[in-house]
Amino acid sequence: MERRLVDDYLNEHKFVLEESMQALGRERLFYVPVNLGYVRISSLELIAEEIRKNSVPGAVAELGVYRGDFAKYMNEAFPDKTLYLFDTFEGFSKRDVLIEEANSYSPGTQDFSDTNAGLVLDKMIKPDNCVIKKGYFPDSLEGLEDVFAFVSLDADLYQPIYEGLQYFYPRLSRGGFIFIHDYNNDEYKGVKKAVTDYCNDQNVPFVPICDPWGTAVIAK
């Protein structure tokens, strides 16, 4: 009953929050209920507008695609950019789970194997812009030479998040952004540790935003 009351309140007030986007001077790209990721997806829309306005060069990418539910918004928000989609499409790698277990970050038992590249591409408004990079990251980077305007890291575990930051941040164009999802998710403590380890080592500032499970945002 308590959960239902919260959901009713959020849905009742979602249009109040949507008014904060009126300064775009155009119709919204995305209308998303508050309890389904409004903050993260609306932040993506605002950042995409900044990237377009400032002509930030580079492709976009997501590491940890799962079933493509956030990638589809990226594909629509950046209609003129290549979207690289990195995922095993088979769930967590055992070698990454071993690091989780050794450090008590998470049990790594959640099953993300119920996906495939075809299912993800079927959700895309511009599938021809998408490049599937299937396999273990960073091995799946082989042959890729590009810079990036926007990157989403949503791989849940310490090692792929840290490896993602190591690879993408140096290749992020000036004016570009990285989203790291699950920053405040207590079920995946390795995400926050990876972000703080990398950002402290490289003296990179970031801002947490209050979407479900938390996202850390890095700008360059």
PyMOL commands that set and color helices and strands:
alter all, ss='L'
color gray80, all
select helices_A, chain A and resi 2-24+34-36+38-53+71-77+94-103+117-122+127-129+139-141+158-171+189-202
alter helices_A, ss='H'
color red, helices_A
select strands_A, chain A and resi 59-63+83-87+130-134+148-153+172-181+207-209+215-219
alter strands_A, ss='S'
color yellow, strands_A
deselect
rebuild
show_as cartoon
